[in-house]
């Protein structure tokens, strides 16, 4: 039997999480509400930012939800592709700079 780590059915447990930690759950929901609106940053760009973060955190639920919201906000396929590659470049930069930090730790060690 294969294990499935990403099953949309698991989202049903969010309701239970809300009951188990109601204040924290409300705070999380409030954070989520800042995404689907225009502010100083228009909704379209908020969705592209959300996708960039979702690509780097590798959350399939976030990717699906924000692709749908981005499409509704007028984001093109080209913009999604560029966002993925910008996110990949930043992840690569993070790996390189952490590698440099590792050399520092190596040099400091005995």
C-alpha positions as CSV (number, residue, x, y, z in Angstrom):
1,X,0.0,0.0,0.0
2,X,1.5,3.4,-1.0
3,X,1.3,6.3,1.3
4,X,-0.3,9.6,0.0
5,X,1.1,12.7,1.8
6,X,-1.1,15.2,-0.1
7,X,-4.7,14.2,0.0
8,X,-7.3,17.0,-0.4
9,X,-9.5,15.0,2.0
10,X,-7.0,15.8,4.8
11,X,-8.3,19.4,4.7
12,X,-11.4,18.2,6.6
13,X,-9.1,18.2,9.7
14,X,-8.9,22.0,9.5
15,X,-12.3,22.2,11.1
16,X,-11.0,20.0,14.0
17,X,-7.9,22.2,14.3
18,X,-10.3,25.2,14.7
19,X,-12.0,23.4,17.6
20,X,-8.7,22.3,19.2
21,X,-7.0,25.7,19.0
22,X,-9.7,28.3,18.4
23,X,-7.8,31.5,19.0
24,X,-4.8,30.4,16.9
25,X,-7.1,29.2,14.1
26,X,-8.9,32.6,14.1
27,X,-5.6,34.4,13.8
28,X,-4.6,32.2,11.0
29,X,-7.8,32.8,9.1
30,X,-7.4,36.5,9.6
31,X,-3.9,36.3,8.0
32,X,-5.4,34.4,5.0
33,X,-7.9,37.1,4.4
34,X,-5.3,39.7,3.6
35,X,-4.5,37.8,0.3
36,X,-7.8,38.1,-1.6
37,X,-8.1,41.9,-1.7
38,X,-6.6,44.9,-3.2
39,X,-4.4,47.1,-1.1
40,X,-1.3,49.1,-1.8
41,X,-0.3,45.9,-3.6
42,X,-3.1,44.9,-6.0
43,X,-4.7,41.5,-5.7
44,X,-3.0,40.2,-8.9
45,X,0.4,40.8,-7.4
46,X,-0.6,39.5,-4.0
47,X,-1.5,36.2,-5.7
48,X,1.8,36.1,-7.6
49,X,3.7,36.7,-4.3
50,X,1.5,33.9,-2.7
51,X,2.4,31.6,-5.6
52,X,6.1,32.3,-5.2
53,X,6.0,31.5,-1.5
54,X,3.9,28.4,-2.2
55,X,6.4,27.2,-4.8
56,X,9.3,27.5,-2.3
57,X,7.3,26.0,0.6
58,X,6.0,23.3,-1.8
59,X,2.5,23.4,-0.5
60,X,0.3,21.7,-3.2
61,X,-2.9,23.1,-1.5
62,X,-1.6,26.6,-1.6
63,X,-0.4,26.3,-5.2
64,X,-3.8,25.0,-6.4
65,X,-5.8,27.7,-4.4
66,X,-3.5,30.6,-5.5
67,X,-3.3,29.5,-9.2
68,X,-7.1,29.6,-9.3
69,X,-7.2,33.0,-7.5
70,X,-4.4,34.3,-9.7
71,X,-6.2,33.3,-12.9
72,X,-9.4,35.0,-11.6
73,X,-7.3,38.1,-10.9
74,X,-6.0,38.2,-14.5
75,X,-2.6,36.5,-14.1
76,X,-1.3,34.9,-17.3
77,X,0.4,31.5,-17.7
78,X,3.6,33.4,-18.6
79,X,3.4,35.3,-15.3
80,X,3.0,32.0,-13.4
81,X,6.0,30.5,-15.2
82,X,8.1,33.6,-14.5
83,X,7.0,33.5,-10.8
84,X,8.1,29.9,-10.5
85,X,11.5,30.7,-12.0
86,X,12.0,33.8,-9.8
87,X,11.2,31.7,-6.8
88,X,13.6,29.0,-8.0
89,X,16.3,31.6,-8.4
90,X,15.8,32.8,-4.8
91,X,15.9,29.2,-3.5
92,X,19.1,28.6,-5.4
93,X,20.5,31.9,-3.9
94,X,19.6,30.7,-0.5
95,X,21.3,27.4,-1.0
96,X,24.5,29.1,-2.3
97,X,24.6,31.6,0.6
98,X,24.0,28.8,3.1
99,X,26.8,26.9,1.5
100,X,29.0,29.9,2.1
101,X,27.9,30.0,5.7
102,X,28.8,26.3,6.0
103,X,32.4,27.1,4.9
104,X,32.5,29.7,7.6
105,X,31.4,27.1,10.2
106,X,33.9,24.6,8.8
107,X,36.7,27.1,9.1
108,X,35.7,27.9,12.7
109,X,35.5,24.2,13.8
110,X,38.3,22.1,15.2
